Amino acid sequence: MILDKIEISKCNGCTACSSICPKHCIEMKANEDGFLYPIVNKDNCISCNLCDKVCPVNNKIKLNDVPNAYAAINKKEEERLQSSSGGVFSLIANYILDKNGYVVGAAYNDKFEVEHIIIDSKEELYKLRGAKYSQSRLGNVFGKIKELLDTDHYVLFSGTPCQTGGLKYYLRKDYEKLVLIDTVCHGVPSPLVWKKYVEYRSKTDNKGEIPISINLRSKSSGWSRYNYSIEFDYGKKLYSKVNGQDPYMKAFVGNYCLRESCYDCSFKSTQRVSDFTLGDYWGIWNQNPEMDDNRGTSLLLVHSSKGNRILDAISNKLDFVQVDLDESIKENPSMIKSSPINKDRSVFIGIVIREGFKKAIKKFKLVTKMSKRGKIKQILSLSLRKILLIDN
C-alpha cells in the first residue's frame, strides 16, 4: 500500500494513486494546512499495489533528453498581455484546439478556488491564462484525460512538474496525441491560506463581497525585473499593488505557506517528462535585451520530438531565439532548486487559519512602506485602470 512505502512529507498530492485505485478506496482529503493527501479505506483495499506503481515520487521516472532552450514571445499582443510572461501557452493550446482537441489547466471557480478544468473552445482559453498561486484541485481530471485519449482525441495538459509526472505515471503508456506542459515552479501555496487571503481582501476592500476577477500577474506596472502588479477587481473598486508590496505574494515568495514536499521537490531538473517547460525568462534583459520590451518574455524548454514538431508548426506566430540552457536558468533557480523552508512556516499557517490573515500580516510584517516613486507609479496605474473600468 502506497502510504506504507512513501514518507507523507514527500507526497505532492498529484492524485495518481486515488485516480488509479480500482476499488475507489483512496480519497484525497485536506489536512490541517489545507493540502490534499491520500487517505486509504483499508477495509476496501485489495492490495493490488497499483497506487504504488503509479506514484511518481516512489518510482524512478524516465526523463527526456537535455532540452533546447528558447526566449519566446507570442506575436499576438492581446494574448501576450493577458498572459503571465510571453504568451506561448496560448499558441500551443490553440494548436491543440484547432485539432478539435481538449486543453486541461488551472482555473478559478466562482469562489476563486483553483482547480483543473477541461476546455474545448478558444472562447474559454482565457480561464487558463495567468498565474494562480495556490495548489490546484485535480479531482478526477486524470480519469477524464484517459477517456479522451482512449477515444483518440488530442489533449494538452498543463500543470506543475509533480502533477505532470503524476499524470504520466497514471496513464502507464505513451499517447501520441497527449501533449504535456509543465512550469518553472517555485512551489505551491496552501489552498486554505489562499482562501483566507481572498476573504481578507474582500472584507478589507469591498465589504466582504468577493472580486469579479483576480490577476496575480498584471502587467499594468510592467513585467521586467519582476515589476508586475497584483490586482483584485471589484467592478468599481480596484486593489492593486506591485508584487513586492502585496502581503500574500510576500508570504508566497518568502516560503511561508508552501506544501511540505515543495521544500525537497523530486522534480527539480532541466530534464522533464513533459514536452515543454514554460516560465518567465527572468534575466532576459541582460542576456538578450532585444527580446525584452517589458511586456513579457517566456523561457521555453522543448524536451521531445513531439515538442519540436509543435514548435515548428507555431513558429510563424512566435518571435523566438535559441539560448544557452545554463545561461537561461541563471535567474530561474526554481528550475533546478527547491525553495528553502521558512522556519516560521507552521506558525504562519496556524495563525492565518485560526486568527485570520490580518493577524499574520502584523506578526510577520508583510506590509512595507512604499517609496514615493512607487506611490506615484501606483496612483497613475490605478487612475488608468479606473478610466478603463468607467469606459467599459
N, C-alpha and C positions, 0 to 999 in steps of 0.2 A: 504494500500500500504506500502511496506516494508520501504521505505525511510521516511515515516511519523512516523514510530514506532521505528527506530533504530538510535541512535546517530552516525553520519557518522564517527566519530573518532574511533568507535568500530568495524567498518566494516573491515574484514580481506581480502576481495577480493576473497572469495572461489569459486564464480561463481554459487553457488547453486540456487540463485534467477534467474539469467539470463538463466540458463540451464532448469529450470522447467517451465518458462513462456510459456503458450500455444499460445500466440499471438506474441512471439518473440519481445516484446516491451521493453525489458531490455537489454541494451548494456553496456559492460564493456569498459570504456574509461579512459585514463590516465589523472591524474590531473597534476598540475604544478610540482610536485615532482617526477613524473614518475610512480606512483602507479595506478593500475586499480581500478575503483569504478563503481558501477551500476548506469546507467542513464536511467530513465524511460521516454518513449514516452507516455505521459498521454492520447494522442488522441486515441491510440490503446488499452489502458488498459481497461479490462472488470471487474476489481475489484474482481477477483476470490480469491485473498489473498493466492494463492499457494506460492508466494515468501516469504510471512511472515511465512507460516507454515514450510518451509524448511530452514529457516535461523538458523544456529547453534548458533548464538550469541543471537538471540531473543527468543530462546526456551531452556528449561532445557533438556539437552541431557542425556540419560541413560548411565551411566558408568559401565564398567565391575568391578568385584570384585578386591580386593587388589592383585597385580600380584606377581608371583615368579620372583626373580632376579638372573641373572647369569653373570659371567665373561666367555666370549666365544671367541674361536679362530678357524677359518677355517683351517683345516689340509692341504688344498691345498695351498701351499705357493704362487704360482703365483697369484691366485685370491686374497689372503690376501694382497699382496704387492700392488696390483692395487686398493685396497680399502682404504677408509679413516681410518678405525680402524681395526677390526678383520675379516672382510670379511664375516660376517654372512648373509648379504643381498643376496649375490650371491648364497648361498646354498638354501635359501628359494625360490629365483627366479628360480633356476634350478629345484627345486621340482615342481613348477607350470608348467614350460616349458615341463618337462617330461610327464605331463598330457595333452599335446597339448593345454596348456593354453596360456594366454597373460600376459605380465608384463608391468605395467604403472609406469613411473617415470620421473624425471627431467633430461634433456639432453641439451647440447649446440647445437644450429643450426650453420649454416655456418658463421654466424656473431658473434658467441659466445654469443648470447642472450639465456636466459634459458627458456625452455618450456617443458611441459609434453608431452611425446610421448608414443606410444603403440608398443611393440615389440612382436614377436612370435618365435624368434630363439635365441639360445645361442650365435651365432656369433655377435649379436647386443647388447649383455648384457653389453659390455664394455662402451657403451654410457651412461648407467645409474649409473655406479660406480663413486665414488668420490663425494666430496662436491662441490656444486655450490652456492656461497654466493650472490644470487640475487633472489628476488621473481620470481617464475616461472609463465609463462603464461599457463593457463589451457585450454583456448579456449573452444571447445565443447567436451572435453575428457569425462566429466560425462555422456553425452548422449551416446557416443560410448561404454562406460563401461556397461551401462544399456542394450544396444542392445546385447552385448556379453553374459551378464549374462542371459538375457531372451531367448537366443538361447542355453543355457546350457553349456557354456564354463567356465573354470576356469579363474579367473582374480586375479592378485596380484596388488594392488595399493600401492605405496609408496609416502608419501608426508609429509608436516608439519602437526602438530596436527590440525590446523584450516582447512586445505584442506581435511584431513581425516574426520573430523567432518562434513564438508560441503557435502562430497560425501555420508556419512552415512544418513544424513537427506534428501538429494535429492532423494535417492533410495526409502525411505519410507517403506522398508521391508528388512528382513534379507535374504541373499542368502548364502546357504551352500558353494557354490563354489567361494565366494568372500573372499579374504584374505587381511587384512589391516595392513600396517606397517606405523607407524609414528615415528618421530625423537625427540631426545632431542634438542630443538630448541632455539637458542639464540635470534632469531628474523630475519626478512627478510629485507635485504637492498633494496634500490631503484634500479629498473632495469635501470633507466636513469643514476644514478650515476655510476653503474657498466659499462654501455656503455661508459661513458666519461672516465673511467679509462682504459678500453681496448684501446680506441683511444689514450689516453695519452701515454700508454706503447708502443704502436705500433709506434707512432711518435718519441718517445724518443729513442727507441731501434732498430727500423728497417725501418726507412724512411717512416713511415706511413703504411707499409704492416702488416696486422694482422697476429698473430701467427698461426701455424699449429695445436697446441694443448696448452691447459692451464690446469695446475694441481695445485689447491689451497691447496692440502694436500699431497704433495710429501713426501715420507719417505727417501729421499736421505740424509737427515741430522738426521734421526731417527724419533721416534714417542713419546716416553715417555716424560713426563713433558712438553708437548706442543711444543716440539722442532722439528716441521715439517718445510718443506720448501714450498715456493711459486715459481712456475716455469711457465714462458712463453717461449715456444719452437718455435723458428722461422726457424727451419731447421738447418742452420749452425750457428745460434746465439742462446744464451740461457740467459734469465733474470732469476736469482734465488736469493731469499732472504729467510732467516729464518723468521718465521711468525711475530716476533716482529719488524722486520726491514722493512716490506713492508707497504707502506702508505695506501693502500686500506684495508688491514687487520687491521691496527691500527684504521682506521675510523670505520670499522665494529665492532670490539671489543669495541671501545670507544663509541658506540651507537650514532654516528653522523648521520646515514642515514637509520635508521630502519623505517618501517611503523608505523603510529601513534598507531594502535591497539596493536602493539608488546610491548608497554610500559605499557599496562594494559591488558595483554592477558587473554582471557576467558578459556584457555585450559591448564593452569598450574596445574598439578596434577600427582601423580604416577598412578592414575586410568584413563584409557583412553577408547575410543570407539573402539580402534584398537585391533587386535590380538597380535601384537608385537610392542614394542617400542625399537628402536635402537639408540645407541650413542657411543661415545668414553668412555671407562672406565677410566676417569681421577682419579688418586689416587690408581690405582691397584698396583702400585709399593710399596705402603705402606701396603695395606690391604692383597694382595695375590701376593707377589713378584714372586712366581714361575710361575705366569701367565703373567709375563711381560718380554719379550725379546727385547723390543724396536722396534718391528715391527708391533705393533697394537693389541689392545685387545678391544673387543666390550662389552659394557654394554647391556644386553639383558633382557627386561622385557616381560614376557609371561602373557597375560591378559585373555585368553579364553581357553575353552576346545579344540577348533579348533587349537589354537596355540600350546597347549600341544601335540596334535596328530602329528602336523608337526615337532615339536622339536624331538619327539620320532623317527620319520621317518628319520630325518637327523642326528641323534645323533652320528652315526658311522663316520661321516665326520667332527665332531667337537671335540675339546678339550674344555670342559666347567666344571664349578664348581658352584654350587648354593651358593649365598652370601646373607647376610642380606640386606634387601631393604633399610633401613635407612642408613646403612654404605655405600651402593653403590652410594648414591646420595650426599654424603658429599661434594665431589668436583665436583659435577654436579648440581649446583644451578639452572641452566636453566630448569631443570625438573619441578621445583615447583615455581620458582620466575620469574617474568617479569624483563626484562632489564630496568634499570633506564634511563629516558630520559636525553640526553645531552642538557644542556641549550643552546648550540650553534648549535643545530640541524638545525633549519631553515636557519640560516646564512650560515652554511657549505653547505647545499644542494643548496642554492641560488647561492653561489659563484661557485660551481662546474658546475652548469648548465649554468650560464651566462658568466663566465670568464675562465672556464676550471679547470682541476684537478691540474695543476701546481700551480696556484694561491692559491688553497685551501691547498696544501701541505705546502707552505711557510707560510701562515697566521696561520695555526693551528699546525705548527711544527710537521708534520707527518713523517719526516725523522730524525732519530737519529744516532749518530756516533756508529759504531760497535766496539766492543772490539778487541784487537789484536788477541786474541784466536779465536773470531768469524770470523775474516777476514781469518785467516789461514784455518779454517774449511770450509768456503765457497769456497775458492780457490781450495782446494782439491776436494770438491764436484763438482764444475764446471769443473775441469780438467777431472774427471772421466766421467762426462756426455758428454764432448766433444769427448773423446775417443770412447764412445759408439755410438755417432752420426756419427763419421767418419767410424767406423766399419760397421754401418748399411747403 
